[in-house]
Amino acid sequence: QVQLVASGGGSVQTGGSVQLSCAASGRTKDAFTWGWFRQVPEKEREFVAAISWNGVYTRYSNSVKGRSTVSRDNAKSTVYLQMNNLRPEDTADYYCALRRGFDFDGYDGAGQYYSWGQGTRVTVAS
C-alpha cells in the first residue's frame, strides 16, 4: 500500500506561480510513474502532467505545456508540479497519483493509476 499526501495549493493572482508537492509513504521502493490531474465541479478529472519512473520522460497537457514543470525526487518519494503564469482556468483541485511499473504508456489515463492523493486546491483570481 502507498499513501499520498499532496500540498502546496492556495490562492494566487493571475500570472502568479505555485508549486505543488506530493509525498508518498509506505511501499515506495518499486518503480512507478507519477501523474498529476485536476478536477473542477461537474467535470471529469483531467490529465495535467506525468513523469516516468526514472524522471527521464515527462508529458504535459496542452493546457499547461510551457507553463508547468513536473519533477520528482526519488530519495524523498516526492513529486512536484511547478506551475507558472497561472490563469483563472487553472483553478481546480489538483490530485497526484501513481502507478507501479516501468511502462510509461497510458500516462494520461486516470484509470491507469491506482493510488491517489487527497487533492489540493489552487484558486487563481482574475
N, C-alpha and C positions, 0 to 999 in steps of 0.2 A: 504494500500500500504506500502511496505517496500523497502527502498533503501539500497543498499550495496556498501560500498567503501573499496576496497582492497588496501593494501600497503605492502611494505617490500621487493619487488623484487629487483634484481640488478645483478651485475656480481661478480662471485666468482670463485676461483680456485677449481680444483678437490680436493675433500676431505674436502672442507670448509662447512660452515653451513649458513643457512638463516632462518629467522623467518618471516613468512607471517602473516598478520593480516587482518581481515575483520570486519568492524563495520556496524551494522545495525541501521537504523533510521526509524522513522515512527511507524507503528503498530508493536511493538516488544513485547507486553505483552503476546501474545499467546505462547504456547509451540511449538517448531519447531526443526527439525533436520537440522544440518549444514552439508554441503558437500564441499569438495574441488575436483576440476577437473583440468586437464591440457590439453593443445592442442598445437600441432605443425602444421605448414602449411601442408595442403593437407591430414591431418589425422583427424579422428573423435576425439571429446573430450572424454578423458578417465578419469575414476574414480581414485582418489588418496586416499582420506580418508573421513570418516564421523564420526559424534559424535551425540549421541541421545540427546533428549530434556533436559534430566537431567544430561548429562555428564557421565552416568554410562557405556554406551556401546560405543566402538569405533571400527572402522573397517578400514583396510588399503588394498591397492592393493599389490599384491606380489612384485611389482617392488620397493616399498618404505618401505615395512614392515621391522621393525628392525632398520630403519634409520630415521623414522619420528614419530612425536607425534602430535596428534590433541587435542586441549583443548578449553574450552570455559569459558567465564566469563559472566554469565547471567546478572549480575548487570550492566555491560558495554555493553551488547548486542554485544559482540565481540567474534569471533572465531580466533584461532591461529593455524598455522601449522609450527612446528619446523622441519626442515629438516637438517640432518647431513650427513657427509660423502658423499657429493654430487658428482655425476658423470656427465660426458658430456651428457649422455642420459636423464638426468633430465631437460635439457634445454627445456623450454616451456613457454607458457603463462598460468598462474595459475588463476583459477576462483573459487571464493567462491559462494555458492548457499545455499538457504534454502527452506524448505517446511514446511508447518504448520501441526501440529498434533503430537500425541504421538507415532504413529506407526513408527518403525524403519525398517520395511521390505522394500525391494527395495531401500536401501540406495545408491546403486551403479549405479542406472539408472539416467542418466542426465534428462530424460523426467519426472522424479518424482519431480523435483524441479521447482518452479515457479518464483523464484526471483534470479537474478544473479548479481554479481559484475562486474566491468568493466575489470577485468583481470590485473594481474601484472606479468611482465616478469622476469624470472630467467634464467640467462645465466651462464653456467658452463664451464669454459675454461679448456682445457686439458693441 
